[in-house]
Each structure stands twice: as C-alpha cells, then as structure tokens.
Amino acid sequence: MKLRYIILKVKDIQRAKIFYSRLLNMKPTKEEPNRMVVFDRQNIKIGLYNPLADGDSLSDDDFGDNCLPAFGVEDITPELKRVSAFAEIICQKKVDYHEWFLFKDSEDNVLEIHKI
C-alpha cells in the first residue's frame, strides 16, 4: 500500500487554490472547475475538494481538523518567514532535534512544516 493522495475539503476552492499555489510554489497539475484542484508533489497528490460539486453537504464541522498534512524542509527559518507572510502561524516548537511550526490554511485547516 502506498499513500497517493491527501484530500482536504474546502469551502472556497479558488481561495484554497491561491493559498496552496503560494504555499507549494507551484501551479496545480490538474483542475476540475468548482470541484477539485490537484497538486502533484513527488508522487503524492494534494487534492482540494469541494463536496458541493458532487451534491454532498458542507458544514463547518468538516473543517479545521480533518487532516494534518506535514511538509519537510531542510531549513525551517526561511520557510517560517515566507509562510508567515500569508498564513496565521499557530505555534513554533523545538524539542530535542525536532523543530516545526503549525499554521492555518485559507480554510482553517492546520498544516505543519518541520525540519528534515
């Protein structure tokens, strides 16, 4: 078994597309208007999904803690500075050799960037 997708439900797919394009420094690799935007990151796809496009309901309970995508970087300091320019930083921590920060995306989902 291999992880292929991380899919996040989003309220506003255009707003989320702009946020993730900026975060990942790339354009989407696939788009289905008003339904899904996909970013292919080294064979793991990050999908932003609007359930309303498929006739499903959407409530505030669907957001904020439905997934915790974690991205690894070599140097956390420039990433913290870059991301803090467009996202709310929730916390920054360092425990032993682990160093990371958490932040919110445009849809109130929490993400992590940690030092590899």
Secondary structure as GFF3:
##gff-version 3
##sequence-region A 1 116
A	DSSP	beta_strand	5	9	.	.	.	ID=ss1
A	DSSP	alpha_helix	13	24	.	.	.	ID=ss2
A	DSSP	beta_strand	30	32	.	.	.	ID=ss3
A	DSSP	beta_strand	36	41	.	.	.	ID=ss4
A	DSSP	beta_strand	44	49	.	.	.	ID=ss5
A	DSSP	three_ten_helix	51	54	.	.	.	ID=ss6
A	DSSP	three_ten_helix	60	62	.	.	.	ID=ss7
A	DSSP	beta_strand	70	73	.	.	.	ID=ss8
A	DSSP	alpha_helix	76	84	.	.	.	ID=ss9
A	DSSP	beta_strand	88	95	.	.	.	ID=ss10
A	DSSP	beta_strand	98	104	.	.	.	ID=ss11
A	DSSP	beta_strand	110	115	.	.	.	ID=ss12
###
